[in-house]
Amino acid sequence: MNSNSSLQKIKYSSLPNVILIGNGINRAFGSGKWGDLLGEISCNSFDGKKKENIENLSLPLQAILMTEDNVDEGVELLAEELIKEKTNSPKQTAIIKNLLAYPFNAVLTTNYTYEIERSINPDFNCELKKSCKYRKTTIKGKQMEDRLGIYRYMSPAVSGNPVNVWHIHGEIGRPSSVVLGHYYYGEMIACIRNYIPTLIRRYKGLRNSREYSPLSWIDYFMIGNVYIVGLGLDPSEMDLWWLINCKKHYSDKFGCGKIHWFEPNLNKDENFAKQVSAKTNGIECYTENVGKRGFKEYYSRVAEDIGRTIVGSISNTKG
C-alpha cells in the first residue's frame, strides 16, 4: 500500500467542494438495492408476514438476522462475487465522468465497488485481499480506524490532478473494512466521534499556517460544501445522519460548508419524513418526480444541474 499522499491542502479562506455518490446510479444500470445484497448473503429464508415484519427493521439489523449474526462470513462471500465486476456500461461511465468533471476536491462514496475508479481510469484493478497500487493512506490509525479505513483512499487518475476516491463504508477488496450490520455502523460512529475533536482543534489552530492538511474523508464532509447524488439517506445510514447533525451543530462556530442533496421523488408523501429530517438538519434539497424508467436520464440531468446552478454559483470564499 502506498503511503502519504496526493491530497492537496485546504486553504482556511476556502471551502472544498465534495461529492458523495451512492448506489442510485448503479441501480439505474441494473445493480441491486440493499435488500438484494442482503439476499445474496442470507442463510435464512422468510416469507409472507414474517418477511414483511423483518423488512420493517433497519437494514443493519436485517443483516444480522439474515446471516444469523455472521456478518463477517457473509461479507467474505459477497466480496468474492463483487470483486469479479471489472467493467461499467458506457453510459454509466459517462454519467460518472460528467459528475466528476466539476472541481471537486474529494469524491466520497458509500459503495463498496470500484465503478467510480473504473470511470476515471479504465485500467483500474484491485484484487481481493491484495495490495493495490492505487490505494493510499494518510496516517496509521488505531486498530479500529485502520480496519475501517477512515485514513485510506484510492488515487486512480492517470494524468493531471489526481482524483481521490474515499470508500467511506469500506471497499470490496478489503472485506474487513466493509460496514454492514449494526455492530460495524456503531464502530464507524465511534471512529467519527473520536476524530471530530481532533479535526476541530487542528482546523481552528490555523492562524499561523492558514492551510489545513486533511487526513480523512471526515475532514472533507465536515468542512466542505457536500453534493450528495444517488444516495437515499435511509435512516439506517446512522453514521452519516450523526455526522450531518454534527456538521449543523458546528456550522456557525466552525465555518462549515453546506450540504446539497439531489434526490428524486422527495415530494411524494412516503418521503415526507425524510425530506423534513433533511431540512431540519440544514440540508438543501433538490428534487423532481422520476418514473421507474427515467433514472438514467435523471442522473444525466443532475450532473448538468450541479455544474450549472450549484458549483458555479456558490462562492468558496468564507465571509
C-alpha positions as a Markdown table, in Angstrom:
| # | Residue | x | y | z |
|---|---|---|---|---|
| 1 | Met | 0.0 | 0.0 | 0.0 |
| 2 | Asn | 1.3 | 3.4 | -0.9 |
| 3 | Ser | 1.7 | 5.9 | 1.9 |
| 4 | Asn | 1.1 | 9.5 | 2.1 |
| 5 | Ser | -0.5 | 11.2 | -0.1 |
| 6 | Ser | -1.5 | 13.2 | -3.1 |
| 7 | Leu | -4.0 | 15.2 | -1.0 |
| 8 | Gln | -4.0 | 18.9 | -1.6 |
| 9 | Lys | -4.1 | 21.2 | 1.5 |
| 10 | Ile | -7.2 | 23.1 | 2.2 |
| 11 | Lys | -6.8 | 26.9 | 2.5 |
| 12 | Tyr | -8.5 | 28.3 | 5.5 |
| 13 | Ser | -10.1 | 31.0 | 3.4 |
| 14 | Ser | -11.9 | 28.5 | 1.2 |
| 15 | Leu | -14.3 | 25.6 | 1.4 |
| 16 | Pro | -13.6 | 22.4 | -0.6 |
| 17 | Asn | -16.2 | 21.0 | -2.9 |
| 18 | Val | -17.0 | 17.4 | -2.2 |
| 19 | Ile | -19.3 | 14.9 | -4.0 |
| 20 | Leu | -20.8 | 11.9 | -2.2 |
| 21 | Ile | -22.1 | 9.3 | -4.6 |
| 22 | Gly | -24.4 | 6.5 | -3.5 |
| 23 | Asn | -25.8 | 3.3 | -5.2 |
| 24 | Gly | -28.5 | 5.1 | -7.1 |
| 25 | Ile | -26.5 | 5.4 | -10.3 |
| 26 | Asn | -25.6 | 1.7 | -10.1 |
| 27 | Arg | -29.2 | 0.8 | -9.6 |
| 28 | Ala | -30.2 | 2.8 | -12.7 |
| 29 | Phe | -28.0 | 0.4 | -14.6 |
| 30 | Gly | -29.3 | -2.8 | -13.1 |
| 31 | Ser | -27.4 | -3.3 | -9.8 |
| 32 | Gly | -29.4 | -4.5 | -6.9 |
| 33 | Lys | -30.7 | -2.5 | -3.9 |
| 34 | Trp | -29.8 | -3.1 | -0.2 |
| 35 | Gly | -32.4 | -5.9 | 0.1 |
| 36 | Asp | -30.9 | -7.7 | -2.9 |
| 37 | Leu | -27.5 | -7.5 | -1.4 |
| 38 | Leu | -28.7 | -9.0 | 1.9 |
| 39 | Gly | -30.4 | -11.7 | 0.0 |
| 40 | Glu | -27.1 | -12.7 | -1.5 |
| 41 | Ile | -25.5 | -13.3 | 1.9 |
| 42 | Ser | -28.6 | -14.7 | 3.7 |
| 43 | Cys | -28.6 | -18.1 | 5.3 |
| 44 | Asn | -32.2 | -17.6 | 6.4 |
| 45 | Ser | -35.4 | -17.7 | 4.4 |
| 46 | Phe | -38.6 | -15.9 | 5.4 |
| 47 | Asp | -41.8 | -15.3 | 3.6 |
| 48 | Gly | -45.2 | -13.8 | 4.0 |
| 49 | Lys | -45.9 | -11.8 | 7.1 |
| 50 | Lys | -42.5 | -12.8 | 8.6 |
| 51 | Lys | -40.6 | -11.3 | 5.7 |
| 52 | Glu | -42.7 | -8.1 | 5.8 |
| 53 | Asn | -42.1 | -7.8 | 9.5 |
| 54 | Ile | -38.3 | -8.2 | 9.1 |
| 55 | Glu | -38.2 | -5.7 | 6.2 |
| 56 | Asn | -39.6 | -3.1 | 8.7 |
| 57 | Leu | -36.4 | -3.3 | 10.7 |
| 58 | Ser | -33.4 | -1.1 | 9.9 |
| 59 | Leu | -31.1 | -2.6 | 7.2 |
| 60 | Pro | -28.1 | -3.1 | 9.5 |
| 61 | Leu | -30.4 | -5.2 | 11.9 |
| 62 | Gln | -31.7 | -7.1 | 8.9 |
| 63 | Ala | -28.1 | -8.0 | 8.0 |
| 64 | Ile | -27.7 | -9.6 | 11.4 |
| 65 | Leu | -30.9 | -11.6 | 11.1 |
| 66 | Met | -30.2 | -12.7 | 7.6 |
| 67 | Thr | -26.7 | -14.0 | 8.4 |
| 68 | Glu | -27.6 | -15.3 | 11.9 |
| 69 | Asp | -25.1 | -12.8 | 13.2 |
| 70 | Asn | -22.3 | -14.0 | 11.0 |
| 71 | Val | -22.0 | -10.7 | 9.0 |
| 72 | Asp | -18.2 | -11.2 | 8.5 |
| 73 | Glu | -18.7 | -14.5 | 6.7 |
| 74 | Gly | -21.5 | -13.0 | 4.6 |
| 75 | Val | -19.2 | -10.1 | 3.6 |
| 76 | Glu | -16.5 | -12.5 | 2.6 |
| 77 | Leu | -18.9 | -14.4 | 0.3 |
| 78 | Leu | -20.1 | -11.1 | -1.1 |
| 79 | Ala | -16.6 | -9.9 | -1.8 |
| 80 | Glu | -15.8 | -13.0 | -3.8 |
| 81 | Glu | -18.6 | -12.2 | -6.1 |
| 82 | Leu | -18.4 | -8.4 | -6.4 |
| 83 | Ile | -14.7 | -8.3 | -7.0 |
| 84 | Lys | -15.4 | -10.1 | -10.3 |
| 85 | Glu | -17.0 | -6.9 | -11.6 |
| 86 | Lys | -14.4 | -5.4 | -13.9 |
| 87 | Thr | -16.4 | -3.1 | -16.3 |
| 88 | Asn | -19.0 | -0.4 | -16.3 |
| 89 | Ser | -21.6 | 0.2 | -19.1 |
| 90 | Pro | -20.5 | 3.1 | -21.4 |
| 91 | Lys | -23.4 | 5.3 | -20.3 |
| 92 | Gln | -22.8 | 4.6 | -16.6 |
| 93 | Thr | -19.2 | 5.7 | -17.1 |
| 94 | Ala | -20.3 | 8.8 | -19.0 |
| 95 | Ile | -22.6 | 9.9 | -16.2 |
| 96 | Ile | -19.9 | 9.4 | -13.5 |
| 97 | Lys | -17.3 | 11.2 | -15.6 |
| 98 | Asn | -19.8 | 14.1 | -16.1 |
| 99 | Leu | -20.3 | 14.3 | -12.4 |
| 100 | Leu | -16.5 | 14.3 | -11.7 |
| 101 | Ala | -15.9 | 16.9 | -14.4 |
| 102 | Tyr | -16.5 | 19.7 | -11.9 |
| 103 | Pro | -13.9 | 21.0 | -9.5 |
| 104 | Phe | -14.4 | 18.5 | -6.6 |
| 105 | Asn | -11.6 | 18.3 | -4.0 |
| 106 | Ala | -12.7 | 14.8 | -2.9 |
| 107 | Val | -15.0 | 12.1 | -4.1 |
| 108 | Leu | -16.8 | 10.1 | -1.3 |
| 109 | Thr | -18.9 | 7.0 | -1.9 |
| 110 | Thr | -20.9 | 4.6 | 0.2 |
| 111 | Asn | -20.4 | 2.0 | -2.5 |
| 112 | Tyr | -18.1 | -1.0 | -1.8 |
| 113 | Thr | -17.3 | -1.5 | -5.5 |
| 114 | Tyr | -15.0 | 0.3 | -7.9 |
| 115 | Glu | -17.2 | 1.7 | -10.7 |
| 116 | Ile | -16.0 | 5.3 | -9.9 |
| 117 | Glu | -12.4 | 4.3 | -10.2 |
| 118 | Arg | -13.0 | 2.5 | -13.5 |
| 119 | Ser | -14.7 | 5.6 | -14.9 |
| 120 | Ile | -11.6 | 7.6 | -14.1 |
| 121 | Asn | -9.1 | 5.0 | -15.2 |
| 122 | Pro | -10.3 | 2.1 | -17.5 |
| 123 | Asp | -7.2 | 0.1 | -16.5 |
| 124 | Phe | -8.0 | 0.3 | -12.8 |
| 125 | Asn | -7.9 | -3.0 | -11.0 |
| 126 | Cys | -7.8 | -4.1 | -7.3 |
| 127 | Glu | -7.7 | -7.8 | -6.3 |
| 128 | Leu | -9.3 | -9.3 | -3.3 |
| 129 | Lys | -7.2 | -9.0 | -0.1 |
| 130 | Lys | -4.1 | -7.9 | -2.0 |
| 131 | Ser | -2.1 | -4.7 | -2.1 |
| 132 | Cys | -3.3 | -2.2 | -4.7 |
| 133 | Lys | -1.1 | 0.5 | -6.3 |
| 134 | Tyr | -3.9 | 2.9 | -6.3 |
| 135 | Arg | -4.7 | 2.6 | -2.5 |
| 136 | Lys | -3.1 | 5.2 | -0.3 |
| 137 | Thr | -3.1 | 6.3 | 3.3 |
| 138 | Thr | -2.5 | 9.5 | 5.2 |
| 139 | Ile | -1.6 | 8.2 | 8.6 |
| 140 | Lys | -1.5 | 4.9 | 10.5 |
| 141 | Gly | -4.6 | 4.9 | 12.7 |
| 142 | Lys | -5.6 | 2.9 | 15.7 |
| 143 | Gln | -6.7 | -0.7 | 15.1 |
| 144 | Met | -10.4 | 0.0 | 14.5 |
| 145 | Glu | -9.7 | 3.2 | 12.4 |
| 146 | Asp | -7.2 | 1.3 | 10.3 |
| 147 | Arg | -9.5 | -1.6 | 9.7 |
| 148 | Leu | -12.4 | 0.6 | 8.7 |
| 149 | Gly | -10.1 | 2.7 | 6.6 |
| 150 | Ile | -11.0 | 6.2 | 7.6 |
| 151 | Tyr | -7.5 | 7.3 | 6.5 |
| 152 | Arg | -7.4 | 5.3 | 3.3 |
| 153 | Tyr | -8.4 | 6.4 | -0.2 |
| 154 | Met | -7.9 | 5.5 | -3.9 |
| 155 | Ser | -6.0 | 7.7 | -6.3 |
| 156 | Pro | -6.8 | 6.2 | -9.7 |
| 157 | Ala | -6.1 | 9.1 | -12.0 |
| 158 | Val | -3.6 | 8.5 | -14.8 |
| 159 | Ser | -2.8 | 12.1 | -15.6 |
| 160 | Gly | -3.3 | 15.7 | -14.4 |
| 161 | Asn | -4.5 | 16.4 | -10.9 |
| 162 | Pro | -5.4 | 13.2 | -9.1 |
| 163 | Val | -9.0 | 12.4 | -8.3 |
| 164 | Asn | -9.1 | 10.9 | -4.8 |
| 165 | Val | -11.9 | 8.4 | -4.0 |
| 166 | Trp | -12.8 | 7.6 | -0.4 |
| 167 | His | -14.9 | 4.5 | 0.2 |
| 168 | Ile | -16.5 | 5.7 | 3.5 |
| 169 | His | -18.2 | 2.3 | 4.2 |
| 170 | Gly | -15.3 | 0.2 | 3.1 |
| 171 | Glu | -14.2 | -1.4 | -0.2 |
| 172 | Ile | -14.8 | -4.8 | -1.5 |
| 173 | Gly | -11.0 | -5.5 | -2.0 |
| 174 | Arg | -10.7 | -5.2 | 1.8 |
| 175 | Pro | -13.7 | -7.1 | 3.2 |
| 176 | Ser | -12.7 | -6.3 | 6.8 |
| 177 | Ser | -13.4 | -2.6 | 6.0 |
| 178 | Val | -17.0 | -3.1 | 4.9 |
| 179 | Val | -19.6 | -1.5 | 7.1 |
| 180 | Leu | -22.6 | -3.9 | 7.1 |
| 181 | Gly | -24.5 | -4.7 | 10.2 |
| 182 | His | -25.4 | -2.8 | 13.3 |
| 183 | Tyr | -22.1 | -3.6 | 15.1 |
| 184 | Tyr | -20.0 | -2.1 | 12.3 |
| 185 | Tyr | -22.1 | 1.1 | 12.0 |
| 186 | Gly | -21.6 | 1.6 | 15.7 |
| 187 | Glu | -17.9 | 1.2 | 15.3 |
| 188 | Met | -17.9 | 3.8 | 12.5 |
| 189 | Ile | -19.8 | 6.3 | 14.6 |
| 190 | Ala | -17.2 | 5.7 | 17.4 |
| 191 | Cys | -14.4 | 6.5 | 14.9 |
| 192 | Ile | -16.1 | 9.6 | 13.7 |
| 193 | Arg | -17.0 | 10.8 | 17.2 |
| 194 | Asn | -13.4 | 10.3 | 18.3 |
| 195 | Tyr | -12.0 | 12.1 | 15.3 |
| 196 | Ile | -14.1 | 15.2 | 15.4 |
| 197 | Pro | -12.4 | 16.9 | 18.4 |
| 198 | Thr | -9.0 | 16.5 | 16.7 |
| 199 | Leu | -10.4 | 17.9 | 13.4 |
| 200 | Ile | -11.8 | 20.9 | 15.2 |
| 201 | Arg | -8.7 | 21.6 | 17.2 |
| 202 | Arg | -6.4 | 21.3 | 14.1 |
| 203 | Tyr | -8.7 | 23.4 | 11.9 |
| 204 | Lys | -9.2 | 26.2 | 14.4 |
| 205 | Gly | -5.5 | 26.4 | 15.1 |
| 206 | Leu | -4.6 | 27.5 | 11.6 |
| 207 | Arg | -3.8 | 31.1 | 12.5 |
| 208 | Asn | -0.1 | 30.5 | 11.6 |
| 209 | Ser | -0.1 | 28.3 | 8.5 |
| 210 | Arg | -3.5 | 29.1 | 7.1 |
| 211 | Glu | -3.6 | 25.7 | 5.4 |
| 212 | Tyr | -5.2 | 22.5 | 6.6 |
| 213 | Ser | -3.9 | 19.0 | 5.7 |
| 214 | Pro | -6.9 | 16.6 | 5.5 |
| 215 | Leu | -6.3 | 13.2 | 6.9 |
| 216 | Ser | -9.7 | 11.5 | 6.5 |
| 217 | Trp | -12.9 | 11.7 | 4.5 |
| 218 | Ile | -14.4 | 13.1 | 7.7 |
| 219 | Asp | -12.4 | 16.3 | 7.1 |
| 220 | Tyr | -14.0 | 16.9 | 3.7 |
| 221 | Phe | -17.5 | 16.1 | 4.9 |
| 222 | Met | -17.3 | 18.4 | 7.9 |
| 223 | Ile | -15.5 | 21.4 | 6.3 |
| 224 | Gly | -16.7 | 21.3 | 2.7 |
| 225 | Asn | -19.7 | 22.0 | 0.5 |
| 226 | Val | -21.1 | 18.5 | 0.0 |
| 227 | Tyr | -23.1 | 17.4 | -3.0 |
| 228 | Ile | -25.0 | 14.2 | -2.5 |
| 229 | Val | -26.1 | 12.2 | -5.5 |
| 230 | Gly | -27.6 | 8.7 | -5.8 |
| 231 | Leu | -27.9 | 8.2 | -2.0 |
| 232 | Gly | -31.3 | 7.9 | -0.4 |
| 233 | Leu | -30.1 | 8.7 | 3.1 |
| 234 | Asp | -32.1 | 5.9 | 4.6 |
| 235 | Pro | -32.4 | 6.2 | 8.4 |
| 236 | Ser | -30.2 | 3.1 | 8.5 |
| 237 | Glu | -27.2 | 5.3 | 7.5 |
| 238 | Met | -26.9 | 6.2 | 11.1 |
| 239 | Asp | -23.2 | 7.3 | 10.9 |
| 240 | Leu | -24.0 | 9.8 | 8.1 |
| 241 | Trp | -27.0 | 11.2 | 9.9 |
| 242 | Trp | -24.9 | 11.6 | 13.1 |
| 243 | Leu | -22.2 | 13.4 | 11.0 |
| 244 | Ile | -24.8 | 15.6 | 9.3 |
| 245 | Asn | -26.2 | 16.7 | 12.6 |
| 246 | Cys | -22.7 | 17.3 | 13.9 |
| 247 | Lys | -21.9 | 19.4 | 10.9 |
| 248 | Lys | -25.1 | 21.5 | 11.5 |
| 249 | His | -24.2 | 21.8 | 15.2 |
| 250 | Tyr | -20.7 | 23.2 | 14.4 |
| 251 | Ser | -21.6 | 25.2 | 11.3 |
| 252 | Asp | -21.7 | 28.7 | 12.9 |
| 253 | Lys | -18.7 | 28.3 | 15.2 |
| 254 | Phe | -16.6 | 26.2 | 12.7 |
| 255 | Gly | -17.5 | 27.7 | 9.4 |
| 256 | Cys | -18.7 | 24.5 | 7.7 |
| 257 | Gly | -19.9 | 24.4 | 4.2 |
| 258 | Lys | -23.5 | 23.3 | 3.2 |
| 259 | Ile | -25.0 | 20.0 | 2.2 |
| 260 | His | -26.8 | 19.8 | -1.2 |
| 261 | Trp | -28.9 | 16.7 | -1.7 |
| 262 | Phe | -30.1 | 15.7 | -5.2 |
| 263 | Glu | -32.7 | 13.0 | -4.7 |
| 264 | Pro | -35.7 | 12.1 | -6.9 |
| 265 | Asn | -39.3 | 11.9 | -5.7 |
| 266 | Leu | -38.7 | 13.6 | -2.3 |
| 267 | Asn | -42.0 | 15.5 | -2.7 |
| 268 | Lys | -44.0 | 12.2 | -2.6 |
| 269 | Asp | -46.0 | 11.6 | 0.6 |
| 270 | Glu | -44.0 | 8.5 | 1.5 |
| 271 | Asn | -40.8 | 10.6 | 1.6 |
| 272 | Phe | -42.2 | 13.4 | 3.7 |
| 273 | Ala | -40.4 | 12.4 | 6.9 |
| 274 | Lys | -37.1 | 12.0 | 5.1 |
| 275 | Gln | -37.3 | 15.4 | 3.5 |
| 276 | Val | -38.3 | 17.1 | 6.7 |
| 277 | Ser | -35.5 | 15.4 | 8.5 |
| 278 | Ala | -33.0 | 16.6 | 5.9 |
| 279 | Lys | -34.2 | 20.2 | 6.0 |
| 280 | Thr | -34.2 | 20.2 | 9.8 |
| 281 | Asn | -30.6 | 19.2 | 9.7 |
| 282 | Gly | -29.7 | 22.1 | 7.3 |
| 283 | Ile | -29.7 | 20.1 | 4.1 |
| 284 | Glu | -30.7 | 21.9 | 0.9 |
| 285 | Cys | -32.9 | 19.5 | -1.1 |
| 286 | Tyr | -33.2 | 19.4 | -4.9 |
| 287 | Thr | -35.8 | 17.0 | -6.3 |
| 288 | Glu | -38.1 | 16.1 | -9.2 |
| 289 | Asn | -40.5 | 13.4 | -9.9 |
| 290 | Val | -38.9 | 10.5 | -11.8 |
| 291 | Gly | -40.6 | 7.3 | -13.1 |
| 292 | Lys | -39.2 | 3.8 | -12.9 |
| 293 | Arg | -37.6 | 4.0 | -16.3 |
| 294 | Gly | -36.3 | 7.6 | -16.0 |
| 295 | Phe | -33.4 | 7.3 | -13.6 |
| 296 | Lys | -30.6 | 7.2 | -16.2 |
| 297 | Glu | -31.8 | 10.4 | -17.7 |
| 298 | Tyr | -32.3 | 11.9 | -14.3 |
| 299 | Tyr | -28.7 | 11.3 | -13.2 |
| 300 | Ser | -27.5 | 12.8 | -16.5 |
| 301 | Arg | -29.5 | 16.0 | -15.7 |
| 302 | Val | -28.2 | 16.1 | -12.1 |
| 303 | Ala | -24.6 | 16.2 | -13.4 |
| 304 | Glu | -25.6 | 19.3 | -15.5 |
| 305 | Asp | -27.5 | 20.8 | -12.6 |
| 306 | Ile | -24.6 | 20.6 | -10.3 |
| 307 | Gly | -22.3 | 22.3 | -12.7 |
| 308 | Arg | -24.7 | 25.0 | -13.9 |
| 309 | Thr | -26.6 | 26.0 | -10.8 |
| 310 | Ile | -24.6 | 24.8 | -7.8 |
| 311 | Val | -20.9 | 24.6 | -8.0 |
| 312 | Gly | -20.7 | 27.5 | -10.4 |
| 313 | Ser | -22.9 | 29.8 | -8.3 |
| 314 | Ile | -21.6 | 29.2 | -4.8 |
| 315 | Ser | -18.6 | 31.2 | -3.7 |
| 316 | Asn | -15.9 | 29.2 | -2.0 |
| 317 | Thr | -14.7 | 32.1 | 0.0 |
| 318 | Lys | -15.7 | 32.5 | 3.6 |
| 319 | Gly | -17.3 | 35.7 | 4.6 |
